[in-house]
Amino acid sequence: MNKNCATVKVRLLLDWTLDAKHALFVEGKKRGFYSDRGIDLEILEPAQKSSLALELLHRGEADIVINYPHNIILMQKDLPGVISAGSLVQINPEGLLSLKERGIQKPKDLIGKRIGVGPSPVSRGQLEVFLKNQGIREEEVSLLIVGFEGEKLLLEGSIDALDAVSYAIPRTLRKGHKVNFLSYTEYGLPDSPFLVFAVREEWLQKNRKTFKQFLSATKEALPYIEKWTEKDWADYVKDLPGGKTGPEEKEVWERTYTLLKAEKLFHLDLSALGKLQDILIEKGILKKPYDLSKLFVNEGPA
């Protein structure tokens, strides 16, 4: 690596407070993989809403933002020039999480049940498409809009199932609850990228080499995380919010790792993204399609 090259400041805005999937950036920074490539990486705490994070990006208050591909599509009118140049989580991990005692083992078991879903119209749209694909009418279930209290409502029995991600399973198990999980992708929804690296197109044009080096440094950290011991995870969680434990985050990482699809790390599948856009149009969330090849470009590691 050229340690004498000019240093470029890169501000990375996270999608969530530090957790298992962000270990890549923390480890890469600690081991000097970014600085070796001339990158002074600053890891920023997440914005209160994912849409606000893209607004901060558009205003130039961050350089790379971990965000959702549907936001990039839906916010083009208000935030032109915000695009994605690679993915972090390539596989859609969403589905319906329920406690095993509720007996929801297949989609038809949801009839007559209360389902918690986030306030995002995309979350609601995915759930509606899932129900339609399974021949379940919306009036046969009770949909409740929930926020961060969704897990609490599930555990206390106020809802029977929760729209969630598969890597949330270990945290529920650690609280002593056996669970069932109905993955959307197993029931007809597109297996599209879930978390992507959003950038300003103008910034990317000027800093394409830097971005490639950012991905390359992140990739270099991957095998080190794979070898982390229980002690490494225990050390990592010391500074994490929310009372997380080492064993819990290790399990979250193991589930997340399969979603990174390491053999094609950071790849954006335009065909799958097209299917996601089709859902947005079908549900009336998006009025007309965009040329996704202009909004999602594959830079790949250097």
N, C-alpha and C positions, 0 to 999 in steps of 0.2 A: 504494500500500500504506500501511496505517496503522502508521507506525513508533513511534507513541506508545502503542500498546496494551500491556496488561500482558503480561509474558513468561511463558510456560509451559514448564517443563522437560519434554522428551520424550526418553526413552531408547530408542533403536532397537538391538535385538539382532540381529546379522547371522546368516545361515545358514551362512556359511563365512568363512574369512579373506578380507580385502579382495581383490577381483578386478574384472574388467571390469564386471560388472553393478552393482557398488556405486558406480561412478563417478558415477551420478546423484546419490547422496546427498552424496558428497564435493564435487562441483561445485556443487550447490545450496547447501551450507553455505558454501563459499568465496565464492560470489557474493552471499550474504546473503539468498537467497530465503526461507529459513526464518525468520531473524531479522526480516525485513520483515513477516512474518505473525505476529509475536509468539511464535515458537517457538525455544527454546534447545535445539537438537538435539545430543544426545550419541550418538555411534556406538560401540556396544559390540562387542568381539570375540566370536565365537561360543562357545557352550557346547560341551563335548566330544561331546555327543549331541543330536540334534534333539529328542528327547523331554525331555531335561533343560532345554532352552531353554523349553519350554512350562511346565515346573514352575516355573522362575524367573519366568515371566510370571504364573503363578497366584499366586505368593507376593508379587507386587508389586515384584519386583526389576528389571523392565523394563516398558515401556509398549506398545511395538510390537515384535513378533518376526517375522522372516521365516522361514517354516516350511512344512511340507508339509500339504496338506489332509487326507490320510489320518490324520495324527497327531491333528488336531483331532477327527476322527470317532471314532477308536479310543480316545482318552484322555478322552472325555466323562465316563465313569463316575468316574474318579479326579480329573479336573480340570474340574468343572462350571463353566460360565460363561466358558470359553475359546472364543472364536468367531473368525471371520475377517470383516473389513470391506472387503476388496478383494484383488486379486491383483497380483503383480509379474510372474511368468512365466505367461502364460495358456495356453500350448500345451505338451502333454506332449512333452519332448525326448528321452525315453528310448528305448533300443534296444540292439542288440548291435553292438559295435565289434570289428572284427577286422583283422589285418594283411592286406594284399592278397595276400601270398604264400601265405596259408592257403586261398585260393580259395573263400571263403564269400561268394557273390554272391546267393544266394537261400536261403530258410529250409531247404529240403531238404538243402542243403549242410552243415547243422549235424549231420546224422546221423553218429554215430560220433565226434563232436568233444567237447572239454572246454570247458565254459562256466562262467566265473566270475560269481557273482552275490552281491550284498551280503547281510549278515545280516538285513536287514529282512524280515519275513514278507510285506510288500507287494511288495517287489522280487521275491521268490520267486514270489508269487502272479501277478504280471504276466507273468513269464517262462513260468510253467506254462500260463496262458491263451493266450499267444502260441503256444506249442508245440502246444497242443490245437487251436487255430484252423487251424494248418497241417498237421494230421494227423500230427504227430510224437509218438510215445509217449515218455514220460519215460525209459524204459529204453533208448531208442535214443541217448541223449546222456549225458554224464557231467557232473553239476552239482557245482561246488565252491564252498563259501562262502568269500568273500574280503572283505577290508577295504580299507584304504587302499593295500595292496600290490598291488591288482588290476592297475594299469597295468604295474607292474614284471613281474608274472607273465606278462602278455600279451606284453610286449616280449622277454622272455627265452625265450618259447615254452612255458612251463609250462601255459598254457591257450590255447585257440584263439580264443575270443571272450569278450568282457567286457560285462556289463550296464553301460551307461554313458549319458551324455547327449551330445547332438549337439554342444554347444559345447565338448566335450573334444577334438573332432577336430583343431582347429588345434595344440593342444599336442603331439599325437602326430605330426602332419605336421612340426612344427618339429624334432622329434628324428630326422627323416630317414626316416620310415616312411610308405609309401602305405597307405591304409586302405579298408575297405568298412564301411558302416554300414547295418544293417537297422532302420529306424524302426518301433517298435511300432504307431504310429498308421496306418501304411500297410498293416498286416496285421491290422486289426480291433479294436485296443484303443482305448478312448475317448480323445479329444483333450481331456482335462480340464486345469484349472489345475494347475500344477506347484509353484509357490511363491506363497504368499499372505501377507498381513499379518494376523497373529494379534494379538488384543487381548482384554482382559477386558471382558465385557459391561458390567459396572458402570462401568469406566473410560470406555468409549465413551459411555455415557449422559450422563456428566458432561462429557465432552470431545469431543462430536461435532463441533463447529465446529473445534476444534483439529485433529482427525484429517482433516477435509476440507481444511483449510489445509495440512496435511502433504502430502497427495496433490497439491494444487495447486502447492506449491513444488517437489515432485519432478518434476511434469510440466513446469514452467517450465525445468528444467535439461536436459530431453531434447534440444532443438535445439542446445544448446551442445555436448553430447557428440557429436552427429552431425557437427559441424564440426571436431572435434579433429583436429589434424595429427599426423604422425609424432612431432614434437617434444613435443606435448602428452601423447601416450601414453608416450613415453620418460620424461617428467617424472613422470607418474603412477606408473609401476612402480618408481621409485626407492625408495619406502618399502614396497613390497609384499613379502610373504614368498615364499619358494620359488623365487627366481631367475627370476622372470617377465621377459619382454622386451616392449618396446613393440609391435613388429609382431605378436607372438603375442597380446597382450591386445586389440589392435585387431581382429584376426580373430575372437577370442572375442566381442567386443562386437557385431560385425556379424552373427554367428550368433544372439546373444542378442536383438538388437533385433527380429528377425523374430518371436521368441517373445513379445515384449511386446505385440504386436498393437496398435500405437499408436492405430489409429483407434477402438478401444474400450478405451483405457488403463485398467487397474486393474479391469476388469469380471470378475465371477464368473459363470460359466455354470452355473446350477443343474442343467440337464438333463445336462450332461457330468459334473458331480459326482455325479449320481445313478447314472450308468453306472459310475463309479469305485466307489461304494458297493456296487453290484451285484457287482462283482468280489470285494470284501472278504467279502460274504455267501457267494458261490459257493464261495470257497476256505475257508470256515469261520473266517475271521479275525475277522469280526463276526457276532454272533448275531442281531441284529435291526436293522432300519433306523431311522435317525433322521429327523426332519423337518428336512431340510437348509436350508429357508428360515429356520430359527431359528439355525442354526450359521454360515450364510454370508449376509451382508447386503451389498448394494452401496451404498456411501456415495458413491463418485465424487468427482472433484476439485471444489472449491468454484468 
